[in-house]
Amino acid sequence: MQIKDVEPGMSNVTLTVRVVSVNRPRKVSTKYGEATVAKAVVKDETGSITLNLWRDQINLVKPGDVIRIENAYAKEFRGEVELNLGRNGRIVVLKREEQESEEEPEEGISEEEEEPEE
């Protein structure tokens, strides 16, 4: 399945996507009490969609990660289709994006030694 195929009311949605962004978590009131939620934008080659991350799910993913969303359900919220994970849903990180700050700076050419642009 791909993002373009997701419609409100669908369940058992499984997708492989890349995480584009994760918003700052916020507290919301639900029928089950207060909870923490963060909205993540995920994409594949067909489009992008919001994935709601609840409680412990928030720290599972980071921008750039490739993840598989399993057993999600889709619903419409404020005119947009969003994905949520139910009790049997899960997120599997397939590829963790390396942090650029951990890379060693390249050694070699200094500014004075660069080739002039033509």
Protein Blocks (a to p, Z undefined) as FASTA:
>chain_A
ZZklpcghiahiacddddfbdcdddddddfkbccdddddddddfkbccddddehjlmmmp
cehiacddehiacddeehiacddddfkbccddfbdcddfklpccdehjdfklpccdZZ
